[in-house]
């Protein structure tokens, strides 16, 4: 478990901050200090920022660290890096469960369509990952 002193204070709405001093910046620094891989820390920072800047629903804002300074978010990322990266990429691609990642049609975040879209997304991501892992012919020879 991450000690509470290592995390930023819970986020409260505020005016403009100095670049590098936003809550998501603090979270990224705490994540890196806790040993999270840089790529995942950068993704977590982006998710935390987008949840606020794009007005994601309260449930997703909580998931993205806005109630506890990102403590649960960091703990999950440290314990389940792969699953967490997949979830955060999905949230970024859908802008917090608002737009489908293919046609960009808008849906409510509690729409039942998300389950089928997530299954399709997972299949596509698995195929992409598999082709990268096995030297796909989709790229020109180097």
Order of alpha helices (4+ residues) and beta strands (2+ residues): alpha-alpha-alpha-alpha-alpha-alpha
